[in-house]
Amino acid sequence: MKKNSAVIFMLAFFTMVTFAQQSKTSVAIIPEPVSLVEKGGVYVLPDPIIVVSPSDKEMAYVNDYLRNKLSAATGKRISVTERASQPAIRLILNKKAEKEIGNEGYTFSSTANGVTIKANTPAGLFYGVQTFFQLLPPQIESTTLVENIDWQLPQVEITDYPRVGWRGMMLDVSRHFFTVDEVKRFIDNMVKYKFNTFHWHWTDDEGWRIEIKSLPKLTEVGAWRVDKVGWFGTFSKPLPDEPKTYGGFYTQDQIRDIVRYAAERFVRVMPEIDVPGHSLAAIASYPELSCTPGAEEYSVRAGEEFMDWSHGAPPIAYVDNTLCPANEKVYDFMDKVITEVAQLFPFEYIHSGGDEAPHNFWENNPQVKELMKREGLKTMPEVQSYFGKRIEKIIQSKGKKMMGWDEILEGGITPTTALMSWRGIDAGIEASKSGHYVVMSPTNFVYIDYMQGDPCTEAPVYATLRLNQSYKFDPLPTGVNEKFVLGGQANLWTEQIYNIRQAEYMTWPRGFAIAESLWSPKEKKDWNKFVTKTEAQFPRLDWAQTKYSPAMYDPIVSVRKEGEKYFVELTPEIDGLDIYTSFDGSTPDNFYPKYSAPLLIPKDARLMRIITYRDGKPIGRLMSITVDDLKSRAK
């Protein structure tokens, strides 16, 4: 098998790293199992490999997945049967359910004679199969034959089951559009680490991505905008004659295909129609949905600035991107949308957004003032709550339940509404105590659109979320009523994510940290062990041709000012790194002085360069930061 020199170098490098790390731990499963006992010795995969597995409909994909992935990389002959005298791999559905492992857990045993995975459900067997693949060499992730590999795995005994039931990832396809195949690839990577809920954010100011047959302008107009590239949020306002060539949408047949695809992998799909704010694409399609005169001149946002956040939340809008709560046409519109959405998704929840809706256009609108008088509403949050309750009735009328972002708590919510707590954990704790179901999704732990390394290495976003911070996520924080916590979720907003490769880079390895926070017992979490396991996963991602971030090898840069002097402090995120720097414009290596204490920025320096080494070899990225940038960061 031929590979270009760059790929060979990267694979060799990370294979070396992996072997070094495996001297510390021979098993590197993410998320960490509930119980794992290493027994010593290995099981060598034979040729042919006989898999004994149930052949019912729910197991069809599990059997095909196991067969196809094993045969692609190993080249071995695989036969799947319901009976065999000497099976290599045995998948067993328990005749009597084992209470401890629940609906998604499994037990795993590998001996010198074979592998046995037992579970109460096909989903549990599927997660056991994911563990099986993580025990094999990383080359198992290749989609083509890899020769000269010892296809073996350690002998272990595992009992495993999830800590919480909702283990979600959200992909925003409104800000940037992702193809059907790219969405499927995102789901495929999720399930490797036992995520089971795909939150699909379809609609926003930058695009409407779902076909609604009764409202064709939503995709004829709302799915397209002027194509701009650069720093999202800073673009010039589109000119009236600029062509709207960027965008796309999913047909209802494509949506059914993705929902089926996800279900085969035991992933439920939750759709989101974000209202009343974030609705500019809908208003550009149907201006009568707005309260504001002149809405017929609105167009789908292309990334220009259109909100003032300097006063906090809610923002002050320059254009009215909200559906009008006092307009009955809006509720007729939403009924049509929800009717078609509900028919496409078997999942019980429909997410209705509710976040970041500006109120400044409502405050002076005669229709809204009349609504407030008629309904006895005193505040703008109460107006939004009125809107939300009417949307909830529409959703319930289709046999579904509503979920929304935590702003829906303001003004009150009905008992059946579930909450996604994103502005920290407090709203989730409050909602759980009042008997509302909650998904914990706080920005400070799981917003994986935030920069994960220093700004000099990242596409610019307004906040940073390092890997070690994501690993601290606890979906069941102190004070919460655990009975009402469905689970937790990572969110990938895509304003500054233009393609699937960048989406992968932003997701991994922080997705590992969040997976372990949602699946593994809290007492089993160990940062240093997790780092070792993460490094063992990197060559797997290389073989799978999945992009990821090496930011954990780059130090955290902070600056303090003392009088007229500036000092740079460099803090490694992981142990075992040596840091080397320069201020003279040259590229430092391990023959430069090693960093040991905060560095004074020389008076006339213009550029600082930083690199990390481990065991005498470069491992971090070369970081180049101007002195002006450093000084702007000073505390």
C-alpha positions as CSV (number, residue, x, y, z in Angstrom):
1,M,0.0,0.0,0.0
2,K,1.5,3.3,-1.1
3,K,1.3,6.5,1.0
4,N,2.8,9.9,0.5
5,S,5.8,10.8,2.6
6,A,3.9,13.2,4.8
7,V,1.4,10.6,5.8
8,I,4.1,8.0,6.4
9,F,6.0,10.5,8.7
10,M,2.9,11.3,10.7
11,L,1.8,7.7,11.1
12,A,5.4,6.6,12.1
13,F,5.6,9.5,14.6
14,F,2.3,8.8,16.3
15,T,2.9,5.0,16.2
16,M,6.2,5.7,18.1
17,V,4.3,7.9,20.6
18,T,1.7,5.2,21.0
19,F,4.2,2.5,21.7
20,A,5.9,4.7,24.3
21,Q,2.6,5.4,26.0
22,Q,1.6,1.7,25.9
23,S,4.5,1.0,28.2
24,K,2.5,2.9,30.8
25,T,-0.9,1.3,30.0
26,S,-1.6,-1.6,27.6
27,V,-5.3,-0.8,27.3
28,A,-6.5,2.6,26.2
29,I,-10.3,2.6,25.9
30,I,-12.3,5.8,25.6
31,P,-14.6,6.2,27.4
32,E,-13.1,4.4,30.4
33,P,-15.1,1.3,31.2
34,V,-16.8,0.8,34.5
35,S,-14.7,-2.2,35.3
36,L,-11.6,-3.5,33.4
37,V,-9.3,-6.3,34.5
38,E,-6.2,-7.1,32.4
39,K,-5.4,-10.8,32.6
40,G,-2.1,-10.9,30.7
41,G,-1.6,-12.6,27.3
42,V,-3.3,-11.9,24.0
43,Y,-5.8,-13.3,21.6
44,V,-4.6,-13.6,18.0
45,L,-7.3,-13.2,15.4
46,P,-7.4,-16.4,13.2
47,D,-8.1,-16.6,9.5
48,P,-10.9,-17.1,8.8
49,I,-12.8,-15.3,11.6
50,I,-16.1,-16.9,12.6
51,V,-18.6,-14.6,14.2
52,V,-21.5,-16.1,16.0
53,S,-24.3,-13.5,16.4
54,P,-28.1,-13.2,16.4
55,S,-29.5,-12.5,12.9
56,D,-32.6,-10.4,13.7
57,K,-33.3,-7.1,12.1
58,E,-31.7,-4.9,14.8
59,M,-28.5,-6.9,14.7
60,A,-28.1,-6.7,10.9
61,Y,-26.1,-3.5,10.9
62,V,-24.0,-4.6,13.9
63,N,-23.1,-7.8,12.0
64,D,-22.3,-6.0,8.8
65,Y,-20.3,-3.4,10.7
66,L,-18.2,-6.0,12.4
67,R,-17.7,-8.0,9.1
68,N,-16.8,-5.0,6.9
69,K,-14.5,-3.3,9.3
70,L,-12.6,-6.4,10.2
71,S,-12.2,-7.6,6.6
72,A,-11.2,-4.2,5.2
73,A,-8.1,-3.7,7.3
74,T,-7.0,-7.3,8.0
75,G,-7.9,-8.9,4.7
76,K,-9.1,-11.9,6.7
77,R,-12.1,-13.9,5.6
78,I,-15.1,-13.2,7.9
79,S,-18.2,-15.4,8.2
80,V,-21.2,-14.4,10.4
81,T,-23.4,-17.2,11.5
82,E,-25.9,-18.0,14.2
83,R,-24.2,-21.2,15.2
84,A,-20.6,-22.6,15.1
85,S,-18.6,-25.1,17.1
86,Q,-15.5,-22.9,17.4
87,P,-16.3,-19.3,17.1
88,A,-13.6,-16.6,17.2
89,I,-16.1,-13.9,18.3
90,R,-19.4,-14.5,20.0
91,L,-22.1,-11.8,20.4
92,I,-24.8,-12.9,22.8
93,L,-28.1,-11.3,23.7
94,N,-28.9,-12.2,27.3
95,K,-32.0,-14.3,27.6
96,K,-32.6,-12.8,31.0
97,A,-31.6,-9.2,31.3
98,E,-28.7,-8.3,33.6
99,K,-30.0,-5.3,35.6
100,E,-26.5,-3.9,36.3
101,I,-25.6,-3.2,32.6
102,G,-29.1,-1.8,31.6
103,N,-30.1,-1.1,28.0
104,E,-26.8,0.1,26.7
105,G,-24.2,-1.8,28.7
106,Y,-22.3,-4.9,27.9
107,T,-19.8,-7.4,29.3
108,F,-16.6,-8.3,27.3
109,S,-14.3,-11.2,27.7
110,S,-11.2,-12.0,25.6
111,T,-9.2,-15.1,26.2
112,A,-6.7,-17.1,24.3
113,N,-9.6,-18.9,22.6
114,G,-11.8,-15.9,21.5
115,V,-13.9,-12.9,22.3
116,T,-17.4,-13.0,24.0
117,I,-19.6,-9.9,24.2
118,K,-22.9,-10.1,26.0
119,A,-25.6,-7.4,26.3
120,N,-29.3,-7.1,27.0
121,T,-29.9,-5.2,23.7
122,P,-28.3,-4.9,20.3
123,A,-27.2,-1.4,21.3
124,G,-25.2,-2.9,24.1
125,L,-23.6,-5.3,21.7
126,F,-22.8,-2.5,19.4
127,Y,-21.0,-0.6,22.1
128,G,-19.1,-3.7,23.1
129,V,-18.0,-4.0,19.4
130,Q,-16.6,-0.4,19.6
131,T,-14.6,-1.5,22.6
132,F,-13.4,-4.6,20.7
133,F,-12.0,-2.4,17.9
134,Q,-10.3,-0.1,20.4
135,L,-8.4,-3.1,21.7
136,L,-7.1,-4.0,18.3
137,P,-4.1,-2.2,16.7
138,P,-4.9,1.3,15.4
139,Q,-4.6,0.1,11.8
140,I,-8.0,-1.5,12.2
141,E,-9.4,2.0,11.3
142,S,-8.0,1.8,7.8
143,T,-10.5,1.3,5.0
144,T,-8.0,-0.6,2.9
145,L,-5.8,-3.6,3.6
146,V,-2.8,-3.1,6.0
147,E,-0.2,-5.9,5.8
148,N,2.4,-7.1,8.2
149,I,0.3,-6.4,11.3
150,D,-0.1,-8.7,14.3
151,W,-3.8,-8.7,14.6
152,Q,-4.2,-9.4,18.3
153,L,-5.8,-7.9,21.4
154,P,-5.1,-8.2,25.1
155,Q,-7.0,-10.7,27.3
156,V,-9.4,-8.6,29.4
157,E,-12.6,-8.8,31.4
158,I,-14.9,-5.8,31.1
159,T,-18.2,-4.8,32.6
160,D,-19.4,-1.5,31.2
161,Y,-22.5,0.7,31.1
162,P,-23.2,4.5,30.7
163,R,-23.4,7.0,33.5
164,V,-26.2,9.0,31.7
165,G,-28.6,8.2,28.9
166,W,-28.3,11.3,26.8
167,R,-24.8,11.4,25.3
168,G,-25.2,14.0,22.6
169,M,-23.4,16.0,19.9
170,M,-24.9,19.0,18.1
171,L,-23.8,19.9,14.5
172,D,-24.8,23.3,13.2
173,V,-25.4,23.0,9.5
174,S,-27.0,26.4,9.1
175,R,-23.9,28.6,9.4
176,H,-22.1,26.3,7.0
177,F,-23.7,23.5,5.0
178,F,-22.5,19.9,5.3
179,T,-23.4,17.3,2.7
180,V,-25.3,14.1,3.5
181,D,-22.1,12.1,3.4
182,E,-20.4,14.5,5.7
183,V,-23.2,14.3,8.2
184,K,-23.0,10.5,8.1
185,R,-19.3,10.7,8.7
186,F,-19.9,12.9,11.7
187,I,-22.3,10.3,13.1
188,D,-19.9,7.5,12.4
189,N,-17.2,9.2,14.4
190,M,-19.7,9.9,17.3
191,V,-20.6,6.2,17.7
192,K,-17.0,5.1,18.0
193,Y,-17.0,6.8,21.4
194,K,-20.5,5.8,22.4
195,F,-22.4,9.0,21.8
196,N,-26.1,8.2,21.1
197,T,-27.9,11.5,20.3
198,F,-27.4,13.7,17.2
199,H,-28.8,17.2,17.6
200,W,-29.2,18.6,14.1
201,H,-29.3,22.5,14.1
202,W,-30.9,23.3,10.8
203,T,-32.2,26.8,10.9
204,D,-30.7,30.1,11.8
205,D,-30.0,33.6,10.4
206,E,-27.5,32.2,7.9
207,G,-29.6,29.5,6.3
208,W,-32.7,27.3,6.3
209,R,-31.6,23.7,5.6
210,I,-34.7,21.5,5.7
211,E,-37.2,21.1,2.9
212,I,-40.7,22.1,4.0
213,K,-42.9,21.2,1.1
214,S,-45.8,23.5,2.1
215,L,-43.4,26.4,2.4
216,P,-41.1,26.2,-0.7
217,K,-39.5,29.7,-0.3
218,L,-37.7,28.5,2.8
219,T,-35.3,26.6,0.6
220,E,-35.7,28.6,-2.6
221,V,-34.7,31.8,-0.8
222,G,-33.7,30.9,2.8
223,A,-31.1,28.3,2.0
224,W,-28.9,30.6,0.0
225,R,-26.6,33.6,0.7
226,V,-23.7,35.6,-0.6
227,D,-20.5,33.5,-0.4
228,K,-17.9,35.1,1.8
229,V,-14.7,33.7,3.3
230,G,-12.6,35.0,6.2
231,W,-13.4,36.0,9.8
232,F,-17.2,35.3,10.2
233,G,-19.0,38.2,11.9
234,T,-16.7,40.9,10.4
235,F,-17.8,40.7,6.7
236,S,-19.1,43.7,4.8
237,K,-22.8,43.9,4.3
238,P,-23.8,42.0,1.0
239,L,-24.7,44.3,-1.9
240,P,-28.1,43.9,-3.5
241,D,-26.7,42.6,-6.7
242,E,-24.2,40.1,-5.2
243,P,-25.1,36.6,-6.3
244,K,-26.4,34.3,-3.5
245,T,-24.5,31.1,-4.5
246,Y,-23.6,29.6,-1.1
247,G,-25.8,27.2,0.8
248,G,-27.9,24.1,0.3
249,F,-30.6,22.1,2.0
250,Y,-31.7,18.5,2.8
251,T,-34.6,17.1,1.0
252,Q,-37.1,15.1,3.1
253,D,-35.9,11.9,1.4
254,Q,-32.3,12.8,2.4
255,I,-33.4,13.5,6.0
256,R,-35.2,10.1,6.2
257,D,-32.0,8.5,4.9
258,I,-29.9,10.1,7.6
259,V,-32.4,9.3,10.3
260,R,-32.4,5.6,9.2
261,Y,-28.6,5.7,9.0
262,A,-28.3,7.0,12.5
263,A,-30.9,4.6,13.9
264,E,-28.9,1.6,12.5
265,R,-26.0,2.9,14.7
266,F,-28.4,3.3,17.7
267,V,-28.3,7.1,17.4
268,R,-31.5,9.1,17.8
269,V,-31.8,12.4,15.9
270,M,-33.3,15.5,17.4
271,P,-34.2,18.3,15.0
272,E,-34.0,22.0,15.9
273,I,-36.0,24.8,14.5
274,D,-34.6,27.8,16.3
275,V,-37.3,30.5,17.0
276,P,-38.3,33.2,17.7
277,G,-34.8,34.7,17.3
278,H,-32.2,33.4,14.8
279,S,-34.9,33.5,12.2
280,L,-33.6,35.8,9.5
281,A,-33.4,33.1,6.9
282,A,-37.1,32.4,7.5
283,I,-38.0,36.1,7.4
284,A,-36.0,36.6,4.2
285,S,-38.2,33.9,2.7
286,Y,-41.5,35.1,4.2
287,P,-41.2,38.8,5.3
288,E,-44.8,38.8,6.7
289,L,-43.5,36.7,9.6
290,S,-41.8,39.9,11.0
291,C,-43.3,42.7,13.1
292,T,-41.0,45.2,11.5
293,P,-41.7,47.4,8.5
294,G,-39.1,47.0,5.7
295,A,-38.5,43.3,6.4
296,E,-39.1,42.6,2.7
297,E,-35.7,44.1,2.1
298,Y,-34.0,41.6,4.5
299,S,-31.7,38.9,3.1
300,V,-30.1,35.8,4.6
301,R,-27.1,36.9,6.7
302,A,-23.7,36.3,5.1
303,G,-21.6,36.9,8.2
304,E,-21.8,40.6,8.6
305,E,-22.1,42.2,12.0
306,F,-25.8,42.6,13.0
307,M,-26.0,42.4,16.8
308,D,-24.6,44.6,19.6
309,W,-23.6,42.4,22.5
310,S,-21.9,45.2,24.5
311,H,-24.8,45.5,26.9
312,G,-25.0,41.7,27.5
313,A,-28.1,39.5,26.8
314,P,-30.5,39.9,25.2
315,P,-28.5,41.6,22.4
316,I,-29.6,44.7,20.6
317,A,-30.3,43.8,17.0
318,Y,-29.5,46.0,14.0
319,V,-32.1,44.1,11.9
320,D,-35.1,42.3,13.3
321,N,-34.3,38.6,13.2
322,T,-37.3,37.5,15.3
323,L,-40.6,36.0,14.3
324,C,-43.4,38.3,15.5
325,P,-45.1,36.9,18.6
326,A,-48.2,39.0,17.9
327,N,-48.8,37.8,14.4
328,E,-51.1,34.8,13.9
329,K,-49.5,34.1,10.6
330,V,-46.4,33.1,12.5
331,Y,-48.3,30.3,14.4
332,D,-49.8,29.1,11.1
333,F,-46.3,29.0,9.7
334,M,-44.9,27.1,12.6
335,D,-47.8,24.6,12.5
336,K,-46.9,23.8,8.9
337,V,-43.2,23.5,9.7
338,I,-43.7,21.3,12.8
339,T,-46.2,19.1,11.1
340,E,-43.7,18.1,8.4
341,V,-40.7,17.9,10.9
342,A,-42.7,15.6,13.2
343,Q,-43.4,13.2,10.4
344,L,-39.7,12.9,9.6
345,F,-38.4,12.1,13.1
346,P,-39.3,9.3,15.4
347,F,-37.5,10.9,18.4
348,E,-39.8,12.2,21.1
349,Y,-38.3,15.7,21.3
350,I,-38.3,18.7,18.9
351,H,-35.9,21.5,19.9
352,S,-37.4,24.9,19.4
353,G,-34.4,27.1,20.2
354,G,-35.5,30.1,22.2
355,D,-32.0,31.5,22.7
356,E,-30.6,35.0,22.2
357,A,-33.8,36.6,20.9
358,P,-33.4,40.4,20.8
359,H,-36.3,42.4,22.2
360,N,-35.5,45.9,21.1
361,F,-37.8,45.7,18.0
362,W,-40.6,44.2,20.1
363,E,-40.4,46.9,22.7
364,N,-41.7,49.7,20.4
365,N,-44.0,47.6,18.2
366,P,-47.7,48.4,18.3
367,Q,-48.7,44.8,17.6
368,V,-46.6,43.5,20.5
369,K,-47.9,46.3,22.8
370,E,-51.5,45.2,22.0
371,L,-50.6,41.6,22.6
372,M,-49.2,42.5,26.0
373,K,-52.3,44.4,26.9
374,R,-54.6,41.7,25.8
375,E,-52.7,38.8,27.5
376,G,-51.7,40.7,30.6
377,L,-48.0,40.5,29.9
378,K,-45.7,42.8,31.7
379,T,-42.2,42.1,30.4
380,M,-40.4,41.0,27.2
381,P,-39.5,37.7,28.7
382,E,-43.2,37.1,29.3
383,V,-43.9,37.9,25.7
384,Q,-41.3,35.4,24.6
385,S,-42.7,32.9,27.1
386,Y,-46.2,33.4,25.5
387,F,-44.6,32.6,22.1
388,G,-42.9,29.6,23.5
389,K,-46.0,28.2,25.1
390,R,-47.9,28.5,21.8
391,I,-45.1,26.7,20.0
392,E,-45.1,24.0,22.7
393,K,-48.9,23.4,22.1
394,I,-48.2,23.0,18.4
395,I,-45.4,20.5,19.1
396,Q,-47.5,18.6,21.5
397,S,-50.4,18.4,19.0
398,K,-48.0,16.4,16.7
399,G,-47.3,13.9,19.5
400,K,-43.9,15.3,20.4
401,K,-42.3,17.1,23.4
402,M,-40.6,20.4,23.3
403,M,-37.0,21.2,24.3
404,G,-35.4,24.6,24.3
405,W,-32.3,26.5,25.3
406,D,-32.2,27.8,28.9
407,E,-33.6,31.3,28.1
408,I,-37.1,29.6,28.0
409,L,-36.9,29.5,31.8
410,E,-37.3,33.3,31.8
411,G,-41.0,34.1,32.0
412,G,-41.9,30.5,33.1
413,I,-42.2,27.2,31.2
414,T,-44.8,24.5,31.3
415,P,-44.0,21.2,33.2
416,T,-43.6,19.1,30.0
417,T,-40.9,21.3,28.4
418,A,-37.3,20.1,28.7
419,L,-34.4,22.4,29.0
420,M,-30.9,22.5,27.5
421,S,-28.7,24.3,30.0
422,W,-26.0,26.2,28.0
423,R,-25.2,29.3,29.9
424,G,-23.5,27.4,32.7
425,I,-25.1,24.7,34.9
426,D,-27.3,26.9,37.2
427,A,-30.4,27.0,34.9
428,G,-30.2,23.2,34.6
429,I,-30.0,22.8,38.4
430,E,-32.9,25.1,38.8
431,A,-35.0,23.4,36.2
432,S,-34.3,19.9,37.6
433,K,-35.4,21.0,41.0
434,S,-38.7,22.2,39.6
435,G,-39.3,18.9,37.9
436,H,-38.2,19.7,34.3
437,Y,-36.0,17.4,32.4
438,V,-32.6,18.8,31.6
439,V,-29.7,18.2,29.2
440,M,-26.5,19.7,30.6
441,S,-24.7,21.6,27.8
442,P,-22.7,24.4,29.5
443,T,-20.5,26.7,27.3
444,N,-17.6,26.5,29.8
445,F,-17.2,22.8,29.3
446,V,-18.7,21.5,26.1
447,Y,-18.9,24.3,23.5
448,I,-16.4,22.8,21.1
449,D,-16.6,25.6,18.6
450,Y,-14.4,27.6,21.0
451,M,-10.7,27.8,20.4
452,Q,-8.9,24.8,21.9
453,G,-5.4,26.3,21.7
454,D,-3.7,29.7,21.6
455,P,-5.3,32.2,19.3
456,C,-2.1,32.2,17.2
457,T,-2.9,28.6,16.2
458,E,-6.7,28.7,15.8
459,A,-9.4,30.1,13.6
460,P,-10.5,33.1,15.7
461,V,-13.4,32.7,18.0
462,Y,-14.3,34.9,21.0
463,A,-13.5,32.3,23.7
464,T,-11.2,29.4,24.5
465,L,-11.9,25.9,25.8
466,R,-8.9,23.7,26.5
467,L,-9.0,19.9,26.6
468,N,-8.4,19.8,30.3
469,Q,-11.4,22.0,30.9
470,S,-13.7,19.8,28.8
471,Y,-12.5,16.8,30.9
472,K,-13.8,18.5,34.0
473,F,-17.4,18.4,32.7
474,D,-19.8,16.8,35.1
475,P,-23.4,16.2,33.8
476,L,-24.6,15.5,37.3
477,P,-23.2,18.5,39.3
478,T,-23.7,19.1,43.0
479,G,-27.2,20.3,43.8
480,V,-29.0,18.9,40.8
481,N,-32.0,16.6,41.0
482,E,-30.4,13.6,39.1
483,K,-33.8,12.1,38.4
484,F,-34.5,14.9,35.9
485,V,-31.1,15.0,34.2
486,L,-31.4,13.3,30.9
487,G,-27.6,13.6,30.3
488,G,-25.2,16.0,28.5
489,Q,-24.1,17.2,25.1
490,A,-21.3,18.9,23.2
491,N,-22.2,21.6,20.8
492,L,-20.4,22.5,17.5
493,W,-21.5,25.8,16.2
494,T,-20.0,26.5,12.8
495,E,-19.7,30.2,12.1
496,Q,-15.9,29.8,11.7
497,I,-16.0,26.2,10.5
498,Y,-16.1,26.1,6.8
499,N,-15.7,22.3,6.1
500,I,-15.9,18.9,7.6
501,R,-12.1,18.7,8.2
502,Q,-12.3,21.7,10.5
503,A,-15.4,20.3,12.1
504,E,-13.4,17.1,12.9
505,Y,-10.4,19.2,14.2
506,M,-12.7,21.1,16.6
507,T,-14.4,17.9,17.8
508,W,-11.4,15.7,18.6
509,P,-9.9,15.2,21.1
510,R,-12.4,17.3,23.1
511,G,-15.1,14.8,22.1
512,F,-13.0,12.1,23.9
513,A,-13.2,14.2,27.1
514,I,-16.9,14.7,26.9
515,A,-17.6,11.1,26.0
516,E,-15.8,10.0,29.1
517,S,-17.6,12.5,31.2
518,L,-21.0,11.2,30.0
519,W,-20.2,7.5,30.0
520,S,-17.7,6.7,32.7
521,P,-18.2,6.7,36.5
522,K,-17.0,9.9,37.9
523,E,-14.5,8.2,40.2
524,K,-12.9,6.4,37.2
525,K,-11.9,9.7,35.6
526,D,-8.1,10.4,35.7
527,W,-6.7,13.3,33.7
528,N,-3.1,11.8,33.3
529,K,-4.5,8.4,32.3
530,F,-6.9,10.1,29.9
531,V,-4.0,12.0,28.2
532,T,-2.2,8.7,27.7
533,K,-5.3,7.2,26.2
534,T,-5.8,10.2,24.0
535,E,-2.4,9.9,22.6
536,A,-3.1,6.2,21.8
537,Q,-6.2,7.3,19.9
538,F,-4.3,9.7,17.6
539,P,-2.9,7.1,15.3
540,R,-6.4,5.5,15.1
541,L,-7.7,8.9,13.9
542,D,-4.7,9.0,11.4
543,W,-5.6,5.6,10.0
544,A,-9.3,6.7,9.8
545,Q,-8.2,9.9,8.0
546,T,-10.0,11.9,10.7
547,K,-8.5,15.3,11.5
548,Y,-7.9,16.3,15.1
549,S,-6.2,19.0,17.2
550,P,-2.8,18.6,18.7
551,A,-3.4,21.7,20.9
552,M,-2.7,19.8,24.2
553,Y,1.0,19.8,23.2
554,D,1.0,23.6,23.1
555,P,1.4,25.6,26.3
556,I,-1.1,28.0,27.7
557,V,0.2,31.6,27.2
558,S,-0.6,34.3,29.8
559,V,0.9,37.7,30.3
560,R,1.1,40.0,33.3
561,K,2.2,43.6,33.5
562,E,4.3,45.0,36.3
563,G,4.8,48.7,35.9
564,E,6.1,49.1,32.4
565,K,7.4,45.6,32.1
566,Y,5.6,42.6,30.6
567,F,6.1,39.0,31.6
568,V,5.1,35.9,29.7
569,E,4.1,32.8,31.6
570,L,3.9,29.4,29.7
571,T,1.9,26.6,31.3
572,P,2.0,23.1,29.8
573,E,-1.5,21.5,29.6
574,I,0.0,18.0,30.0
575,D,3.0,16.6,31.9
576,G,6.4,15.8,30.4
577,L,6.8,18.7,28.1
578,D,9.9,21.0,27.7
579,I,9.3,24.5,26.4
580,Y,11.8,26.5,24.3
581,T,11.4,30.1,23.2
582,S,12.9,33.0,21.2
583,F,12.4,36.7,21.0
584,D,14.9,37.3,18.2
585,G,12.7,36.0,15.3
586,S,14.6,32.7,15.0
587,T,13.0,29.3,15.3
588,P,13.8,27.8,18.7
589,D,14.7,24.1,19.2
590,N,15.9,22.1,22.2
591,F,19.3,23.7,22.1
592,Y,17.8,27.1,23.1
593,P,17.4,27.8,26.9
594,K,14.6,25.8,28.4
595,Y,11.7,27.8,29.8
596,S,11.6,27.6,33.6
597,A,10.1,30.9,34.8
598,P,8.0,33.8,33.4
599,L,10.0,35.6,30.7
600,L,10.5,39.4,30.5
601,I,9.6,40.7,27.1
602,P,12.7,42.5,25.8
603,K,12.1,46.2,25.2
604,D,12.6,46.2,21.5
605,A,11.3,42.6,20.7
606,R,8.6,42.3,18.1
607,L,8.0,38.5,17.9
608,M,8.0,35.6,20.4
609,R,8.2,32.0,19.2
610,I,7.5,29.0,21.3
611,I,7.8,25.2,20.8
612,T,7.5,22.2,23.0
613,Y,9.6,19.0,23.0
614,R,9.3,15.7,24.7
615,D,12.1,13.2,25.1
616,G,14.3,15.3,22.9
617,K,11.9,15.5,19.9
618,P,9.5,18.3,18.9
619,I,5.9,17.5,19.7
620,G,4.1,20.9,19.8
621,R,3.4,23.3,17.0
622,L,5.7,26.3,16.4
623,M,3.8,29.2,17.9
624,S,4.5,32.7,16.7
625,I,3.0,35.6,18.6
626,T,3.7,39.3,18.1
627,V,4.7,41.3,21.1
628,D,1.8,43.7,20.4
629,D,-0.5,40.7,20.7
630,L,1.2,39.5,23.9
631,K,0.9,43.0,25.5
632,S,-2.8,43.2,24.6
633,R,-3.4,40.1,26.7
634,A,-1.8,41.5,29.8
635,K,-3.7,41.3,33.1
